[in-house]
Amino acid sequence: MYSNTARNDDFLSAGELASLIHVDPSTLRRWRTAKPPKGPAFTRLSPRVVVYDIVDVRGWIAISCIDPAEGV
């Protein structure tokens, strides 16, 4: 049986994510349409609506971290 337990705060809109990571929303759009796509995983709910699962965003940020002691 399907249970929808997701809350609104489990997902970010493209605008919310752009604000969080300090990029323009057009940057997220460019990342989504790149071949292969860049940035955090996203879900396209409709042709005009894209959301980002906060768990995926946190994971993407974690793997994007650079330890200055290790270099790039």
Residue, then its C-alpha position, 0 to 999 in steps of 0.5 A: m500500500y502506498s503511503n505519502t509521508a513526504r512533507n513540503d520541507d523534504f523538498l526544495s524548489a529550484g529557487e530555494l536551492a539556488s538561494l541556498i547555494h548562492v547561484d542564479p536559478s538559470t545556473l541550476r537550469r543549465w546544470r539540469t540540461a547539461k550532457p551529462p547533467k550536473g548538480p544534485a539529483f532532481t525530480r521533474l514533476s511537470p514540464r515546468v516544475v522541478v524539485y530537489d530532495i533535501v537528502d540528495v542536496r545534502g549528499w551532493i554538498a558533502i561529496s562536493c566538499i574539498d579538504p584544503a589539506e588534500g588539495v583539489 
